[in-house]
Amino acid sequence: MSPSGRKSALSTLYRPHPWHGVPIGEQSPGVVTAYIEIVPTDTVKYELDKLTGYLRVDRPQKFSNICPTLYGLLPQTLSAERVAALSGERTGRPDPVGDGDPLDICVLTVANVLQGDILLQAVPIGGLHMLDGREADDKLVAVLEGDPVYGAWKDISECPPGLLDRLKHYFLTYKEAPDAVHRTTEITHVYGASDAHRVIEAGRDDYRTHLSELVRLSP
């Protein structure tokens, strides 16, 4: 059997790794495949175990803040030097670095999605430029493709300010104790669809540079 035949046979026996074995989609960056880790009803923060590809419990949600959207990652992306360069371009800071993880994405939908560990198609409309210390930790914002309420949105400028405030509040506080004096995270910019596309392309290029061999090894 040829190598391509063996890979095809393996793909019917083994689940692809959500980060390395699932394509981001041929229409990227306009439409992307997203892997969802947590949903708004979760009281536990789940996170992809990067070795096995299964969801693991990262920690219980310690405080009352709950993620207001579906939240997950973009397959075959990486936050490394190109994503960090975009961060430096926006902020003027000379020394940001990528966080070494896949790009994060928040997906808006009216649908009552009750569980994570799923794939969906999303349309990026913008993002929150977030720094965690020196690390670029962008939170892309997208709408579920075909969503009857949010699906027509093309840019983050169409989001009500209150919705953006909820997203900002979650990401600025979800790691912090209520009495924390110094925050490690900050959101410096909210950007639109065109900049979100640049971040996605940079994340794809970073992935190709550092991790593309894992795609060839996946079933």
N, C-alpha and C positions, 0 to 999 in steps of 0.2 A: 504494500500500500504506500502511496506517495505521502510525503509530509503533509500536504494540504488535505489529503484524504483522512490521515490519522487525526489531524486537528479537527476536522468536521465530525468524525466519529466521537472524539472525546467530548465535543460540545453537546452531544446528545446525552452523555452520561453524567457530566459534572456541571454544576452551576457556575457561570462565569463570575469572576471577581467584579464587584460593582464599580471599583475604581479603574481596574486595568483591563477587564474583559468585556466591558460594555462601551460601544462607540458613543461619542457625544452627539452624533447625528450629522448627516450630509448637509443639512440646512444651517448648521452652526456658522456664525453666532446669532443668526436671526431667530432660529428655533433650536432648542437644545434638549437633549435627554438629561433629566435630573434624577438622581437617586435620593429618595426622601428617607431621612433617618428619624425625625421626630415630627409629631403633629401637635396641634394646640391642646389636645386633651391629655397629653403625656405629663405625668408628674415626676417622671424619671428622665434624665437626659441620656439618650442612647447615642452611641457614636460607632461609626464603622471601625471594626478591628482591622487594621491595615494589613496584618499578616494573613488572617484567615478569610477575610471578606464577609464575616458575619457581624451582625449588630451585637454590641456588648453594652452593658450598663456602665456609663461613664461616672455618673453620680446621681443621687436623688436631687431633684430641684429643692435646694435648701430653703428658699424663701418663697414669697407669694407670686413672684413674677413668672409668667408662663409664656412660652414663645407664641406670638400672635399669628403666625403663619405656618404653613408647611416649611420644613427646613431640611436641607441636605447638602449634597455636593454635586459637582459636575465631573463626570467620568473623564479620564484621560486628560486632566489638567493638573497643574502644579503651581503653587505660589513660590517662585524662586527669583532669580535676578531680573528677569524682564518685568514681572509684576512689581517687584520692588522699585525698578526704575520709573514706572508710571507713578508709584507712590511719591518718589522723590520729586518728580516733575510737578505733581499737584501741590505738594506741601513746601517745596523749597528746602527740605531737609536733606542733608548730604549722605546720611548713613542708614536709610531703611534697608531691611532684609526681608526676603520672603519667609513665610512661616513653615515652609516645607510640607504643607498639606494641600489637598485638592481645593479648588475654589469653592467657597460656600455660596449657597443660593437660597433665598426665601421665595416661596411661590404663593401668590395670592389666588384664592379660589373661594367661591360660595359653597362649594361641595363640602359635605361633612365627611372628610376622610378620617377614618378611625384608627389607622395603623400606619406605621412606617414600613421600611424594608420593601419599598415599591419603586418602580420606574414610572416616569410620566414625561410628557412633552410640555415644554414651557417656552414662553416668549419673553426674553429679557427686556426690561423697560428702563433699567437704571441700576443704581447701587448706592451703598453707603461706604465711603472710604474710611475704614477703621484702622487704627494703629493699636497694637497690643504691645506696649513698650516700644521697641524699635521695629517690631514685625508688622509688615503689611498684612492685614487680615480683612480684605474687602468682603462685604456682604452684598452680593448681587441680588437684585429684586426683579422678579418675573411674574407673569400671569400664566395661569394654566391655559394651555391652548384650547380654544373653543369654549372657555368658561362663559356662562350666560350673563354674568354681572361684570367681571373684570376683563373678559377676553378681548374687548375692543380697545383697551388701553394700549397705546404705543409708546408712551414715555412716562417717566416717573412724575413729571409735572402735572399729570392728570390725577395723581393720588391726593386725597384730602390731607391737609396738614396734620390732622389728628392721627391718621394712620401712620404717617411717617414718624410722628412723635412716639407712638407705641413701639415701633421697631427700634428707634434710637434708645428709648428707655430700657428695653429688654437687653440690648447688647451692651449698654453702658453699665448695667447693674447685675447681670446674671451670674457674674463671678464674684461679686463684692458683698461683703457683710453690710447690713444696714448702717452700722456705725463707722464704716471705712472712711478714713480721712483722705487718703491718697488713692486715686483711681489709676489702674494700670492701662485702661483702655480709653481711647478718645475717638470721636467721629469728627473728622475735619471737613468733609465735603459730602454733599449729596450730588450725584451726577446722573445724567440722562442716558438714553439708550445708546447713543453713538459711543460714549465713553465706556459703557458696559461691554459693547462689542470689542473695544480695544483691550479691555482687561481679559476677556475670554480668549482672544487671539494670543495675547501674551502668555496666559496660562497654558494654552495648548503648545506654544513654542517651548516654554520651560519644560513641559512634560516630555516633548520629543527629545529635547537635549539630554535630560537626565534619566528618563524611565521608559523610553520607547521599547527597550528590549523586553519589558514585562508584557507588552501586548503580544509579541511573538510567542511568548511562553504560555500564554493563557489558552484554555481549551477553545 
